[in-house]
Amino acid sequence: MRLLFLSHGRFSEEICKTAELIIGKLPEDAKYLCLPAGIDLDEYRINIEKEIAEGQKDDGILILIDLYGGTPFMITSRVLGEYQDKSKVGIVTGLNLPMVLETVLQKERLSLSDLTELAYQSGKQGIHNFTKEIERLD
């Protein structure tokens, strides 16, 4: 199973580097594509198309995107719209470190459907309002 991390700026690159500090080198089939200011959007789209095409050949691809409705999401949605069989592509937005760590660690053990749900759940569970948690202890 392939993993693809998409973001504005260099966020996807940096979150992958941070994950490597915690769990070691990411697998070769876990990649990121950055969208810095001024990049050629056609080139960005072509790179996403290539990654999805490779995922279609394999067991699938899970795409984790920083922001729902942002440019990486919109381009991915358009690319995905061109595929008849979308069953080999999972997409989750709200990219965060718990999501990256869990998907990398579990990608060989889970189906695409289960890995997509794990990404969603671990992303949500990684968010805490610690101020409110402290208030409850008082």
C-alpha positions as CSV (number, residue, x, y, z in Angstrom):
1,M,0.0,0.0,0.0
2,R,1.3,3.4,-1.0
3,L,1.0,6.5,1.2
4,L,1.0,10.1,-0.2
5,F,1.1,13.2,2.0
6,L,0.0,16.5,0.3
7,S,0.2,20.0,1.7
8,H,0.5,23.6,1.1
9,G,4.1,24.9,1.5
10,R,6.6,22.3,2.9
11,F,4.4,21.0,5.6
12,S,4.1,17.5,4.2
13,E,7.9,17.2,3.8
14,E,8.5,18.5,7.4
15,I,5.9,16.2,8.9
16,C,7.5,13.2,7.2
17,K,10.9,14.3,8.5
18,T,9.4,14.7,12.0
19,A,7.9,11.2,11.8
20,E,11.3,9.8,10.8
21,L,12.7,11.3,14.0
22,I,10.2,9.2,16.0
23,I,9.9,5.9,14.1
24,G,12.9,5.9,11.7
25,K,13.1,6.0,8.0
26,L,9.7,6.0,6.2
27,P,9.1,3.2,3.6
28,E,10.0,4.1,0.0
29,D,6.3,3.9,-0.9
30,A,5.4,6.7,1.5
31,K,5.9,10.0,-0.3
32,Y,5.1,13.6,0.0
33,L,4.3,16.3,-2.5
34,C,4.7,19.9,-1.5
35,L,2.9,22.9,-2.9
36,P,5.1,25.9,-2.3
37,A,4.1,29.3,-3.6
38,G,4.6,29.8,-7.3
39,I,4.7,26.1,-8.2
40,D,3.3,25.1,-11.6
41,L,-0.1,23.6,-10.8
42,D,-0.1,21.5,-13.9
43,E,3.2,19.9,-12.8
44,Y,1.8,19.3,-9.3
45,R,-1.3,17.7,-10.9
46,I,0.9,15.4,-13.0
47,N,2.8,14.3,-10.0
48,I,-0.4,13.4,-8.1
49,E,-1.7,11.6,-11.2
50,K,1.5,9.5,-11.3
51,E,1.3,8.6,-7.6
52,I,-2.4,7.6,-7.9
53,A,-1.7,5.5,-11.1
54,E,1.1,3.7,-9.2
55,G,-1.3,3.0,-6.3
56,Q,-3.9,1.6,-8.8
57,K,-1.3,-0.9,-9.9
58,D,-0.5,-1.9,-6.3
59,D,-2.8,-2.6,-3.3
60,G,-4.0,1.0,-3.4
61,I,-3.0,4.4,-2.1
62,L,-4.0,6.4,0.9
63,I,-3.7,10.1,0.4
64,L,-3.5,12.3,3.5
65,I,-4.0,16.0,2.8
66,D,-3.5,19.0,5.0
67,L,-6.7,21.0,4.4
68,Y,-10.1,20.0,3.1
69,G,-11.0,22.4,0.3
70,G,-7.5,23.7,-0.3
71,T,-5.6,23.4,-3.6
72,P,-4.0,20.0,-2.9
73,F,-7.4,18.6,-2.0
74,M,-9.1,20.2,-5.1
75,I,-6.4,19.0,-7.5
76,T,-6.6,15.5,-6.0
77,S,-10.4,15.5,-6.2
78,R,-10.2,16.4,-9.9
79,V,-7.6,13.7,-10.7
80,L,-9.6,11.1,-8.8
81,G,-12.7,12.1,-10.7
82,E,-11.0,10.8,-13.9
83,Y,-10.8,7.2,-12.5
84,Q,-13.7,4.8,-13.0
85,D,-12.5,2.6,-10.2
86,K,-12.0,4.7,-7.0
87,S,-11.8,1.7,-4.7
88,K,-8.0,1.7,-4.6
89,V,-7.8,5.3,-3.3
90,G,-8.5,6.6,0.2
91,I,-8.4,10.3,1.1
92,V,-8.3,11.8,4.6
93,T,-7.8,15.5,5.3
94,G,-6.5,17.3,8.4
95,L,-3.0,15.9,8.1
96,N,-1.3,15.6,11.5
97,L,1.5,13.7,13.1
98,P,-0.5,11.0,14.9
99,M,-2.2,10.3,11.6
100,V,1.2,9.9,9.8
101,L,2.7,7.7,12.5
102,E,-0.3,5.3,12.7
103,T,-0.7,4.9,8.9
104,V,3.0,4.3,8.4
105,L,3.2,1.8,11.2
106,Q,0.0,-0.1,10.2
107,K,0.0,0.2,6.4
108,E,1.3,-3.4,5.8
109,R,-1.3,-4.9,8.2
110,L,-4.5,-3.3,7.1
111,S,-6.7,-3.0,4.0
112,L,-7.0,0.3,2.4
113,S,-10.5,0.8,3.8
114,D,-9.3,0.0,7.4
115,L,-6.1,2.1,7.0
116,T,-8.3,5.1,5.8
117,E,-10.5,4.7,8.9
118,L,-7.4,4.4,11.1
119,A,-6.0,7.7,9.6
120,Y,-9.2,9.5,10.3
121,Q,-9.6,8.1,13.9
122,S,-5.9,8.6,14.9
123,G,-6.0,12.2,13.5
124,K,-9.0,13.0,15.6
125,Q,-7.7,11.2,18.7
126,G,-4.4,13.2,18.5
127,I,-6.3,16.4,19.2
128,H,-6.8,17.4,22.8
129,N,-7.9,20.6,24.5
130,F,-5.4,20.2,27.4
131,T,-6.6,23.4,29.0
132,K,-10.1,21.9,29.5
133,E,-8.6,18.6,30.7
134,I,-6.7,20.5,33.4
135,E,-9.8,22.4,34.4
136,R,-11.6,19.1,35.0
137,L,-8.9,18.0,37.4
138,D,-9.2,21.1,39.5
